[in-house]
């Protein structure tokens, strides 16, 4: 396969702290010999495991970039046993634009793996992670939140996996992260995901959903900062004890967790995040907006649970995810 066109300005094997870029040539109208320069930090101190920490996989999700730009600025080599690779804004063009997908090629980074070295800009970045960065890692943390279109209870998550030893290590790190909620997560569509690429390589993969609405809060950013430090301590990479935090475990057992809009219109939430919902309860109501005097459409729950995610904008389109439920499985 063709070599990646991305070249790093850091040496991933060198000791100490390095700040630099992943440089991807990108010829465009306003810069014939231009580049996409993705910020990266590498901190290495002796032998030990490697953690790959990423945010901005979707460009309108901000807790990860906040936590990781801060960590990259403050981390010292003597705090580390092993290596930490930090990419605060993985889909950098999307991050700069404040959009879920790249403004260059409309690429959704988290549906672009394994990527291609001769593909679009997004595919080239995915390929570099697939073939260069993921193989270096033992532990991977990829921060997410709801972006502009979803809002979540703040949780850290990992997936149910065929390899139970790999799964157990991931859930141990989820517990150490110490978010208010911890999730055994089910994906609607796992094809092309960064998560799937990492897990298929046998990496211990952890992710989050820490809020939404296309912004961060003091609380959600604080959860991200404390969580990444705790996870690195639990992985034996960051020195110091894990700060014990209470978390409630949730499970997404099957597709009945999700409810979708069948028509567009004005969305009226009938429950708030964290509320208990019973099967057949109306979780939201869609009001037609083309005329007055028309009956609204109720979106009903397909299972008992608590509301862990909801559609954020006031208007909804047919096919949009309106709500997500999960069950409490322990604390």
N, C-alpha and C positions, 0 to 999 in steps of 0.2 A: 504494500500500500504506500501511496505517496507520503512523504514526510509532512508534518504539520508546518504551515506557514508562520505559526506563532513562535516568536523567540522571546525568552525571558531575559530581563536585565539583572536577574539575581541568580546566584548559584545555589541550588537546592541542597547541595552537599556541604557547603561551607559553614564553619562554626560562627556563632555570633548572631547579630541582628542585621537584617538587610531589608531595605525598603526599595521597591522598584516597580516594574511594569511587565505585563505580558503584552508584547507589541505585535499586533496583527496588521499587516499592510492592507490598506483600504483606499483604493483609488476612486475619487469622486469628483463631482463638478467643481467644488471649491478647493480641492487639494489633490492634484494629480498623483503625488507621491505621499499621500496621507496615511495615517495609521489610526487604529483603535488601540488606545493604551490603557489597559486594565490594571489598576493598582493592585500590588501584591506585597505581602510581607512574609519573610521567612525568619524564624528564630530557631536556632539549633544549639544544643549544648550536650555534647557527648552522645553516648548510646542510649537508645530507648525507643519507644513507639512514636509514630507520627500521627498527628491529628491534622486533618484538612477541614478548615472552617470556612463556610461560604454564606454570604447573604446576597440579596439582590438577584436571585435566580429569576424572580419576577420584579420588574423595576419599580412597582408602586407599593412595595412592602418594605417598611423602614426600620423595624426593630433590629433585624440582623445587621444592616449597615451601621446603625448607631453603635451597637455593641462591638462590632468588629473593627471599625475605624478607631474606636476608643481603645480596644485591646491592642491593636497594632501600634498605637502611639505610646502606650504605657508599659508594654511587656519588656522585660529585661532577660537577657540570656541566662542569668543565674537563677531565674525563677523556673526554668524549664529543665526537664530531664528527657531528652529526646529531641523532637522537632515539632514545630507548629507552622503550618502554612495557612496564611490568612488571605482570602480574597473577599473583601467586604461587598463588592458589587459585581457578581459573576456575569450577569448580562448588562455590561456597563452602558451600552447605548440605550437600553430600556430604562436603566436607573437614571441617567441624565435627563431623559424625556419624561420621567414620572409615569411610565406606561407599563402595563403587564408584559407586553411583547415589544420586540425591537422595532424602533421606527425605521430602521434600514431595510429590513426584509420581512417584517411582521412575524418574525420567528419567536415561538414560545420556547424558551430554553429548556423548560422542564418537560417538553414533548419532542426534543430534538436529538436525543441520544440513540445510537452511539455517535452521531454526527458524521461529518465527512471533511477531510482536509481540502477538498476541492469544491465544497458546497457553498452555501450562503455564509454570511458573516456569523450568524447564530450557529450554524452547523459546524463551522470551523472552530468556534470556541468550545462547543460540546465535544468535538473530536479531541481537542487538546486535554480537556479534563479526562476523557475516556482513556486515552492512550498514554498520557504523561503524568497527570496529577493523581488520579485515583490509584494507579499502581504503587505510588509512593506511600499511600496512606494505610494506616491500620484502623483508624477511627475517623468517621466523617460526620460532621454536624452541618446541616443545611437549614438555615433559618427561613421560615415563612410566616406570613400572616394573611389576612383576608384581602389585602389590596383594596381597590376602590369599590369592589362589587360584593364583598362578603365581610361579615364580622363574626369573630369566634370568641368563645371562652378561651382564656389563655392556657394553652396546654403544650406540653412536650410529648412527642410520640415516636413510636417505632411500629414496625409491621409484624404481623404473624408470618413466620417463615417456615419452609420445609426443614431447614437446618435448625433444630431446637437449641443447640449450643450457641450458634450465632444469634438466634432470637433472644436467648436469655442474657447474653452480654449486652445486647442493645437495650433491653428493658432495664437492666441494672443501671445503665447510664441515664436512661430516661428518669428513673427514680432519683438518681444523684442530682440531675439537673434541678429538680425541686420546684418546678412550676406549680401553680395552684391546682392544676389538673394534669393527669398523665393518661395518655390515650393508647390503646391497642387499635391501630388505625387501619381502616379499609379505604382503598382508593377506588374512585369511580372508573378510572382508566389509567392503568399503570404502564401502558405501552409508551416507550420513548422517554421514560422518566429518569432523572438523575438518580433517584432512590433505587430504581430497579437495576441500573448499571452498576452502582456501588454494591448492592446486595448480591448480584450475580457473580461479582468478583470475590465474595466472601468477606467484604468489609463490614465492620460494625457501624450501622447507619442509624442516625438519630435526626429527627426533624422537629419542627414546631409549627404551631399556629397561635400567634400571640396577640390577636386583636384584628383590626381591619379598618375599613372606611378610608383607606388611602392616606393614613397618618399613623403616628405613634403617640402614646401617652407617657407621662412620667412613670406610671405603673408598668406598662408593657415594656418600655425600654429598660426599666430596672430589673424586671424578670429576666430579660435577655442577658443583661450584663452579669447578674449573679449566677444565672444558669450555666453560661459557657464556662465560667471559672470553676464552678462545682463539677461540671462534667469532666473538665481537664484534670482536676484533682483526682476524681474517681478513676480516670484512665491511667493514672500514674505519670502524667506528663507535666502537670502543673503542681508545684510544691505546696504543701499545706493540707490541712484536713478539710473534708467536705463539710460545708455548713448544712446541718440538718434542717430541712424544711418540710412542712406538712403538705402532702399531695393526696388528691382523691383520684383513684384509678377509674377509667372509663373504658368501655368496649363498644366498638361498632360491629355488631355481629354479622350483619348481612345488608343487602341492598334496600331493605325496608327502612333503613336509617334515613334515606333521602326522599324528599318530596320535591316535585317539579311543577312549574307552571305550565298549564296547557293552553292558556290564553294570556295575552298581554293586558296591561292596564295599571291602575294605581294600587300599590300594595299596602294593605293595612295589617301590620303585625298584631296577632292576638295573644302571643306569649313573648316574654323577654328571655334573653340568654340566661341559662341556669334554672329556668322554670321547669317544673314537672309537667309532662304531657302524657295523656292517656291515648291509647289506640282509638282512632276515629274522632278524636278532638279536632276541631278546626284550628290549625296552627297559624293560618293567615287567610286573608280575604283579598281577592282581586276585584277591584271595581272597574267596570268598563268605562272608558273615558270619551267614547265617540258621541254619546248622547246621555241625557238624564233619564231617570225612570227605569233603568235596566237593572235586573237583579245581579248582585255580585256573585262571584264563584268562590266557594270555600275550598281551601287546600287542607286536606285531612291527614292526620298522622297515621302511619301504617304499623306502628308499634308503640309500646310504652317506653318512656325514656325521659331524659332531660334535654332541653334545647341547647345544643353546643355550637350551632352556626346558623346564620340567617342571611338572606339577601339584604344588602345594605341600601342601595338606592331606592328612592320612593316609587319609581316606575319599574315594572318588570316586563320581560318579553317571554313569549312562548318558548318553553324549553329551558328557561333559567332554573337553577336550583334555588328553591325558596327557603328550605329549612333542612337541618341535619340533626338527628337525635342520636343519643348514645345512652347506654345503661351503666349505672354505677356498679362496679364489681369489687370494690374494696378500697381501703385507705392505707 
